[in-house]
């Protein structure tokens, strides 16, 4: 059953990042290793190599008072801290992506006739967990 995105949360540890308008998803891919041989039938053969869960982008309205969310992302970028993150989908989906990662980007922006914005990106480190909540 499909569900609406409204109510989805992005957590740092147990704290929700405030005022988000967009949360990117986990994007898992795998490298391939060519194992073709001279004895083959002329077709390349492959095995799975290293896997990568990508980078999760979050964006929303800039809220400097969100010390456990937006400010924490900024601080973790500066220190290089590996943090614990989660994307929590509301009912009826009731699923959670849980992962460790490092913050790779943080920016703010201001445009005429728009609220001040922020964006951040977290590179997933290791294998993410997909959990029914």
C-alpha positions in Angstrom: 0.0 0.0 0.0 1.4 3.4 -1.0 1.6 6.0 1.7 2.1 9.8 1.8 5.5 11.3 2.6 3.9 13.7 5.2 5.2 12.8 8.6 8.5 11.3 7.4 11.3 12.2 9.8 15.1 12.3 9.6 16.8 11.5 12.8 20.3 12.1 14.2 20.4 9.6 17.0 17.0 10.1 18.6 16.6 13.7 17.6 14.5 14.8 14.6 16.0 17.4 12.3 13.5 20.4 12.2 11.7 22.1 9.3 12.6 19.6 6.5 10.9 19.8 3.1 12.9 17.0 1.4 14.7 13.8 2.5 16.6 11.9 -0.1 16.6 8.1 0.0 19.1 5.4 0.4 20.5 4.6 -3.0 22.2 1.2 -3.0 24.4 0.1 -5.9 27.1 -2.5 -6.4 30.2 -2.5 -8.4 30.8 -5.3 -10.9 34.0 -7.2 -11.4 34.7 -8.6 -14.9 35.6 -12.3 -14.5 35.6 -13.1 -18.3 38.3 -15.6 -19.4 39.9 -16.7 -22.6 38.1 -20.0 -22.3 34.7 -18.2 -22.3 32.1 -18.2 -25.0 32.6 -14.6 -26.1 30.3 -13.2 -23.5 31.6 -11.1 -20.6 30.9 -12.6 -17.1 30.6 -10.6 -13.9 30.4 -11.0 -10.1 29.3 -8.5 -7.6 32.0 -6.2 -6.1 31.8 -3.6 -3.3 28.4 -2.2 -2.5 27.7 1.5 -1.8 24.6 2.9 -0.1 25.2 6.4 -1.5 24.5 9.8 0.0 21.3 11.0 1.7 20.4 14.7 1.0 18.2 16.6 3.3 16.8 20.1 2.8 14.4 22.5 4.4 14.0 25.9 6.1 17.1 27.2 8.0 16.4 27.0 11.8 19.6 28.0 13.8 17.9 27.1 17.1 17.7 23.4 16.0 20.9 22.5 17.9 20.2 18.7 17.9 19.4 18.7 14.2 20.6 21.3 11.7 23.4 22.7 14.0 24.5 19.1 14.7 24.9 18.4 11.0 27.0 21.5 10.7 29.1 20.6 13.7 29.6 16.9 12.6 30.8 18.2 9.2 33.5 20.1 10.9 34.6 17.3 13.2 34.2 14.4 10.7 32.2 12.5 13.3 30.6 9.2 12.1 27.0 9.6 13.3 23.9 7.4 13.6 21.0 8.4 11.3 17.5 7.2 10.4 14.8 7.9 7.9 11.5 7.0 9.6 8.4 6.6 7.3 5.0 7.1 8.9 2.0 4.7 8.9 0.9 2.9 6.8 4.4 2.4 5.4 5.9 2.1 9.0 9.5 1.4 7.8 12.8 2.8 8.9 16.2 3.1 7.2 18.9 3.2 9.9 22.5 3.9 9.0 25.9 5.3 10.1 27.3 8.1 8.0 29.5 11.2 7.7 28.2 14.7 6.9 29.8 15.7 3.5 28.0 19.0 2.9 26.1 21.8 4.6 24.8 25.0 3.0 22.3 27.8 3.5 20.6 30.0 0.9 18.5 33.1 0.6 16.4 34.0 -2.4 14.0 36.9 -3.0 10.5 36.1 -1.8 11.5 32.8 -0.3 12.4 31.6 3.2 16.1 31.1 4.1 16.9 27.5 3.2 19.5 24.9 4.2 20.8 21.7 2.7 23.0 18.9 3.9 24.3 15.6 2.7 25.3 12.5 4.6 27.5 9.8 3.0 26.3 6.4 4.2 29.1 4.4 5.9 28.7 0.6 5.8 25.5 -1.4 5.3 22.2 0.4 6.1 19.4 -1.5 8.0 15.8 -1.7 6.7 13.6 -2.1 9.8 9.8 -2.5 10.2 8.7 -0.1 12.8 
